[in-house]
Amino acid sequence: MKRFLKKEWDETEIAPEILWRTRNRAWQMLQKRQRQRRLSLAAAGALAGLAALLILWIRTPSEVPPIPRLETASTGPQRSARPEQAVAELPGTAPRPERSIEGGIDGASIAHHSEAPKPAALNDPEQALRPASQQEALHSESSDPTGQKLNRLVINFRLPKSGVRMIWIKQRTSAPPSGGTG
Amino acid sequence: MKGASVALEQGGESWNSILERARQGERQAFDALIALYEEQVLKTALYLTRNLHDAQDVAQEVYIKIFRGLNRIEDTQKMRSWVHRITVNAARDHLRRRRFWSPLKGIFRTAPAPDPVHGAQLRNRLAAALARLSFNERACFILSELHEMESCQVAEILGCRAVTVRGYLHSARKKLRQHLESLREET
C-alpha cells in the first residue's frame, strides 16, 4: 500500500508554468503589501508630526510667564524705565552671570564664576530660608524719597529646565502715617 | 529538499549569499530560494486541500510567509521543517475559510478548467484515498510516508507529541487499507 501511494505521489508532476505563476503572484502580492505598508507608515508619521505641532502650538503660550509690570504712578518718572532696568535697581535682584560653555567643568572656570555677584537670596542663605512674610518685611523697610513707604516683594528665579528667568514683583504703596488726625 | 543548499552551492552560489540577497528584496534571489521548496510545497498543499486552485492560494501564502521570515532563518534543515509547518498551517486555515464560504461558492460555480497537473488521474486516485482521512491524519500521512520524515519531526511540524502522530498514522493506514481493498474488490 505504501509503495503504491508513494509511486502515485512521485509520479504527480506539477507543470512549471503553474509553479512560476504561483511564485509570480506571491511576489506581486508582497510588493503590493509593502507599498501599502510604506504608504500607511508615511501617513501615520505625517499625522503624528501634525499632532505634535498642534500640541506645541497650544501649549507654548500658556507656559510663557506674564511680563512683570511695574507701577509707575507712585514712584515717579525715573521708575518708568524699562522693566529690566527697574528690576536691576531693586535690592537683591542683581543679574546672575551666565555659565560659560567654554569653561566646561574645570575648577578655575567655576571659581571665576563663583566670584561674580549673586542674587541677595543666594549670598545670604539665612535670608533665603526666611519665610516670605519676613522677606517682605525686610524689603518694605526701604522707603521712597518722596516719603512714601514701599512694600515690595521681589521673587527672582530661573526655571531649571527651560532656563527662563522669572521675576515677580509685588509692589504696594502706602501713604505715610498721618500725624494724629484720627 | 534535503539537498537544497548542496544544489545551490553546486550551481555556483552559496546558500548564505542567496539568503542575504533575498533579505534585501531582490527578485532573482527570491525566485531561487522559492524554487528549492516550491514543488514540495505545492504538492503537499495539493494533497492537503485536494484542489489545485486552493493549493496555489496556500502556496502563495507560504511564499509570502517565507519572505517575511527570512531574517529568522539560520540553516536549511530548520528552514525545511519550518516551511512544512507553515504549509500545513496555511492549508488548515484555507480549508477552514473554504468551509465557511463554500455555501456561497456553490451559487457562482463555473465549469471546471482542465487540470494542468501531469498524472491527474493518478492524483485523483491518491486524492480520493486521502479524502477519507481527517486533516491531521492526512498531514501525518503525507509528511511521514510520502516525505519520509521521522515521527518526532512530524510532531514538531504539527505542534503535537510523537505519540499522537503515531496514533494518527495508525488510523490513517487502517482507513487507506480498507479503501484500497474495496477498490481491488471492485476491479
Chai-1 contact restraints between the chains, C-beta under 6 A:
chainA,res_idxA,chainB,res_idxB,connection_type,confidence,min_distance_angstrom,max_distance_angstrom,comment,restraint_id
A,M1,B,R177,contact,1.0,0.0,6.0,A-B,restraint_1
A,M1,B,L180,contact,1.0,0.0,6.0,A-B,restraint_2
A,K2,B,E145,contact,1.0,0.0,6.0,A-B,restraint_3
A,E8,B,L122,contact,1.0,0.0,6.0,A-B,restraint_4
A,E8,B,L126,contact,1.0,0.0,6.0,A-B,restraint_5
A,W9,B,L146,contact,1.0,0.0,6.0,A-B,restraint_6
A,E11,B,G119,contact,1.0,0.0,6.0,A-B,restraint_7
A,E11,B,L122,contact,1.0,0.0,6.0,A-B,restraint_8
A,T12,B,G119,contact,1.0,0.0,6.0,A-B,restraint_9
A,T12,B,R123,contact,1.0,0.0,6.0,A-B,restraint_10
A,E13,B,H118,contact,1.0,0.0,6.0,A-B,restraint_11
A,I14,B,L42,contact,1.0,0.0,6.0,A-B,restraint_12
A,I14,B,V117,contact,1.0,0.0,6.0,A-B,restraint_13
A,A15,B,P116,contact,1.0,0.0,6.0,A-B,restraint_14
A,I18,B,P116,contact,1.0,0.0,6.0,A-B,restraint_15
A,L19,B,E38,contact,1.0,0.0,6.0,A-B,restraint_16
A,T22,B,Q56,contact,1.0,0.0,6.0,A-B,restraint_17
A,T22,B,A59,contact,1.0,0.0,6.0,A-B,restraint_18
A,T22,B,Q60,contact,1.0,0.0,6.0,A-B,restraint_19
A,R23,B,I34,contact,1.0,0.0,6.0,A-B,restraint_20
A,R25,B,Q60,contact,1.0,0.0,6.0,A-B,restraint_21
A,A26,B,Q60,contact,1.0,0.0,6.0,A-B,restraint_22
A,A26,B,Y63,contact,1.0,0.0,6.0,A-B,restraint_23
A,A26,B,I64,contact,1.0,0.0,6.0,A-B,restraint_24
A,L30,B,I64,contact,1.0,0.0,6.0,A-B,restraint_25
A,L30,B,F67,contact,1.0,0.0,6.0,A-B,restraint_26
